[in-house]
Structures are given as structure tokens and as C-alpha cells.
């Protein structure tokens, strides 16, 4: 069983299309059914599912599928948070507590970064599991390289590229333009995510280089 954790604003929507092409009707999109380990029940997972993808904590299916293979994508924590903030401004969903607070209180970027749920969101979703527990970790900023590693490490043939979905249409540069002070403020409040992301990026570079050397 492939367990794919979709951390918000980390290329999970684009990756969902890739998993759909690979698994077809054998993938279950788990958005809003099971979010935590306590909610997991065998009868909730559709029979025949070979992959689960969605917004949920990484240990949610540890008891149901002890031999599961964990995969996920991460993004630079500052970029992830800024993207999340602009997404809430652009596409309000008042069912989301943080989004509602942004609009009700008129929060600025730094105030948004100070919300408890926004601090170290990635490692929270990953249940504070170490990098070694994940068979594949993609880096959103290196989508193409990550897909090369994904196909090789998980035994898939080359999968057609798909456009990156759910991107901010108003952003014209690769990174959000924020001040050095705002960057430092957000990075300090996401120090655990920063460390995890750094480890994941370093591992991806090594995996990609090993694959490239084998091809050469």
C-alpha cells in the first residue's frame, strides 16, 4: 500500500494527477474522511485500494497497513507558508479555521505565520517521523528531478509530465518577493520544517545524481 501525504501547498494537487494515471481506480483520495490515526477504521478504506492520497497525518494508516510505503512532497517552509497565505486570500474557504481567522481578523503575513497551526506544518503532517521512514520525498521546487527519482525508486515507467496545478496565477517569479525581515520571521517559526526540508533536499540530490550516473 502506497500512503501519499499531501501537505498543503507542496505540489500535492499535481502529484495527485500522476498517481491517478499510475493507479487508476485503485487509488483512494482521502480528503476529509480519515485525518488521524484515531479515526482510521478498516471499513473506511475502499476494497481494492493500492494507494491512498490526501490531507492526513502520516501515521494515520500505520495500524491498518504495517507494511505501507510512505511518500510525500515538501517545499521550502517559507515559500510554503507564503503560498498558503495567498491561497487563503485568493480562494477563501471559511470551513478552514485558519482561513476564517485570516479574513475575520485581517491578518498580515507575519501574524498568519504566528498562528500555531501554521508553525512547522510539514513535520506536523508527517507525524514528526524521520526522513528515513519515507521511501520517497519529492521537492516541489525540483518537480522534474523528483519525478525522475519517484519513477526509478518505486519501479514505475516514465510517467507523462503534468502541469503544476493550484499555483498562484498572480505570481510572476519563481519565488515570492518578501522582505528579508519577513523571511527570517517565518523561517524562525518553522525551524523544524527548515531542518527536515534541508535533509530531504540533500537526499534528493544524492538520489538524482546516483540515477544519472547509472544512466551515463
C-alpha positions in Angstrom: 0.0 0.0 0.0 1.3 3.4 -1.0 0.5 6.1 1.5 0.9 9.6 0.0 0.6 12.5 2.4 -0.5 15.8 0.7 0.9 18.6 2.8 -0.9 21.8 1.7 0.8 23.9 -1.0 3.5 21.3 -1.6 2.7 20.1 -5.2 0.2 17.5 -3.9 -2.5 18.5 -6.4 -0.2 18.0 -9.3 1.1 14.7 -7.9 -2.4 13.5 -7.4 -2.9 13.5 -11.2 0.3 11.5 -11.6 -0.9 8.9 -9.1 -4.3 8.8 -10.9 -2.5 7.9 -14.1 -0.5 5.2 -12.4 -3.2 3.6 -10.2 -6.5 4.4 -11.9 -9.4 3.2 -9.8 -7.0 1.6 -7.3 -6.2 4.9 -5.6 -8.4 6.4 -2.9 -8.5 10.2 -2.5 -8.8 10.6 1.3 -9.8 14.2 1.8 -12.0 14.7 4.9 -12.6 11.0 5.8 -9.6 9.9 7.8 -7.2 12.6 9.2 -5.6 11.0 12.2 -4.6 7.6 13.5 -7.6 7.6 15.9 -10.1 8.0 13.0 -8.7 5.1 10.9 -11.1 2.1 10.5 -10.6 -0.8 8.1 -14.1 -0.4 6.7 -13.4 3.2 5.6 -10.7 2.2 3.1 -12.3 1.1 -0.2 -11.7 -2.6 -1.1 -9.0 -3.0 -3.7 -7.2 0.3 -2.9 -3.5 0.1 -3.5 -2.7 3.8 -2.9 -4.1 6.5 -0.6 -3.5 10.1 -1.2 -4.8 13.2 0.7 -4.6 15.6 3.6 -3.9 13.4 6.7 -1.3 12.8 9.3 1.4 10.4 8.2 0.8 7.8 10.9 -2.9 7.6 10.2 -2.6 4.1 8.5 0.3 2.7 10.5 -2.0 0.2 12.3 -4.1 -0.8 9.2 -1.2 -1.3 6.9 2.0 -2.1 8.8 3.9 -2.7 5.6 2.8 0.6 3.9 5.2 2.7 1.8 5.2 6.3 2.8 5.7 9.0 0.2 5.2 12.8 0.3 6.4 16.2 -1.2 7.8 19.1 0.7 8.5 22.7 -0.2 10.8 25.4 1.3 8.9 26.2 4.5 8.9 30.0 3.9 7.6 29.6 0.4 5.0 27.1 1.6 3.6 29.4 4.2 3.6 32.4 2.0 1.8 30.4 -0.7 -0.7 29.2 1.9 -1.4 32.7 3.0 -2.0 34.0 -0.6 -4.2 31.0 -1.4 -6.4 31.8 1.6 -6.7 35.4 0.4 -7.3 34.3 -3.2 -9.7 31.4 -2.6 -11.3 31.7 0.9 -12.7 28.6 2.5 -14.4 29.6 5.7 -14.7 25.9 6.8 -10.9 26.1 7.4 -10.2 27.7 10.9 -7.0 29.4 9.8 -8.6 30.8 6.6 -11.5 32.2 8.6 -9.2 33.8 11.1 -7.2 35.5 8.3 -10.4 37.1 6.9 -12.1 37.9 10.2 -9.1 39.5 11.8 -7.5 40.8 8.6 -4.2 39.1 9.4 -1.0 40.2 7.7 1.7 37.7 6.6 3.7 37.8 9.9 0.5 37.4 12.0 -0.5 34.5 9.9 2.9 32.9 10.4 2.4 33.3 14.2 -0.7 31.0 14.2 0.0 27.8 16.0 -1.2 25.5 13.2 0.9 27.4 10.6 4.1 26.7 12.6 6.1 23.6 11.3 3.0 22.4 9.4 5.0 20.0 7.3 6.5 18.0 10.1 3.2 18.1 11.9 1.6 16.4 8.9 4.5 14.0 8.8 3.8 13.0 12.4 7.4 14.0 13.2 8.7 10.9 11.5 12.3 11.0 10.4 13.2 11.2 6.8 14.4 7.6 6.7 10.8 6.4 7.2 9.8 7.8 3.8 10.5 5.8 0.7 10.2 8.9 -1.5 10.2 12.6 -0.7 9.7 15.0 -3.6 10.9 18.6 -3.6 8.3 20.9 -5.0 11.0 23.3 -6.4 12.6 20.4 -8.2 9.5 18.8 -9.7 11.1 17.2 -12.7 14.1 15.8 -10.8 11.8 14.5 -8.1 9.6 12.7 -10.7 12.7 11.0 -12.1 13.6 9.7 -8.7 10.0 8.7 -8.0 9.7 6.6 -11.1 13.1 4.9 -10.5 12.7 4.3 -6.8 9.2 3.0 -6.9 9.6 1.0 -10.1 7.3 3.0 -12.4 7.9 3.5 -16.0 8.3 7.1 -17.1 5.0 9.0 -16.3 3.9 11.8 -18.6 4.6 15.2 -17.1 1.6 17.2 -15.9 1.3 20.9 -15.3 1.7 22.0 -11.8 -1.8 22.7 -10.5 -3.2 25.1 -7.9 -0.5 27.6 -8.4 -0.9 31.3 -7.8 -1.7 32.9 -11.2 -0.6 36.3 -10.0 3.0 35.2 -9.1 5.3 36.0 -11.9 8.6 34.9 -10.4 9.8 31.5 -9.1 9.8 32.7 -5.5 7.5 35.1 -3.6 9.0 38.6 -3.2 9.1 39.2 0.6 11.5 41.3 2.7 14.5 39.7 4.4 12.9 40.5 7.8 9.7 38.7 6.8 11.7 35.7 5.5 13.7 35.5 8.8 10.5 35.8 10.9 8.8 32.9 9.0 11.9 30.8 9.0 12.4 31.1 12.7 8.9 30.0 13.4 9.4 27.0 11.1 12.8 25.9 12.2 11.9 22.2 12.5 10.4 22.2 9.0 13.5 24.0 7.7 15.8 21.3 9.0 13.6 18.5 7.7 13.4 20.2 4.3 17.1 20.6 4.1 17.7 16.9 4.8 15.1 16.0 2.2 16.6 18.3 -0.5 20.1 16.8 0.2 18.8 13.3 -0.1 17.0 14.0 -3.4 20.2 15.5 -4.8 22.1 12.3 -3.9 19.4 10.0 -5.3 19.1 12.0 -8.5 22.9 12.0 -9.0 23.1 8.2 -8.4 20.4 7.7 -11.0 22.1 10.0 -13.5 25.4 8.2 -13.0 23.8 4.8 -13.7 22.3 6.1 -16.9 25.6 7.5 -18.0 
